[in-house]
Amino acid sequence: MSVMTQDELKQQVAKAALDYIKPELTSDAIIGVGTGSTAEFFIDGLAAYRDDFKGAVASSDATAKRLAGHGIEVFDMNDVTQLSVYVDGADEANKKLQLIKGGGAALTREKIVASIAKTFVCIADESKAVEVLGAFPLPVEVIPMARSAVARRIRDLGGNPVYREGVVTDNGNVILDVHGLQITDAKELERELNNMVGVVTNGLFAARPADVLLLGTASGVKTLT
Ligand code: 5RP
């Protein structure tokens, strides 16, 4: 048996996500679409169904551009009340389907779009499944003038924040990647970080975890709920 590459596993879950959401694709359906390489495979697959649903809300400028490039109409979220489904990747996922996201710096818009989705379908290759969140540095989006102040407060919590140099988010902010965390209470840390003045949001999706995790493995796609 040949070993599947990480990209092949991502393609496999993207296809599984299309099968999963097919019943949601009706003429008035607007779906939420995430950001990253796994989400891109999903978007490319979604193109084949573009006449079967109304359009999408995008979690980043890059996703909006890719959707539009496939002829899928992109809606402003202010014009949308609810999404039946949001599909997005993750950097880490635990058994409770709590996630770390933001490797692609789109965490804030991803969290906003996920917040109005009835079902959040997370798609990831098996390398993203962990027992304890935190080996992947936790992204925190920060208002630029608060960068050093927030970094000091994160150090007080025991994290090691590293400024992601050269990256400006779609919202005009900067990212601190927090190393050295072993996140055993993701909900509490999510709340604590979000309460720091100057933090826009952090990449923990624990208050609103995924509802379904489609995990691409060498022996097929596993569905976790
Ligand atoms: C972007 C994200 C992505 O979902 C996450 O980084 C996973 O990316 P990929 O699918 O390329 O591995 O949160 O902000």
Boltz pocket constraint, residues with backbone or C-beta under 6 A from the ligand:
constraints:
  - pocket:
      binder: B
      contacts: [[A, 34], [A, 35], [A, 36], [A, 37], [A, 38], [A, 39], [A, 88], [A, 89], [A, 90], [A, 91], [A, 100], [A, 101], [A, 102], [A, 103], [A, 104], [A, 105], [A, 106], [A, 107], [A, 110], [A, 123]]
      max_distance: 6.0
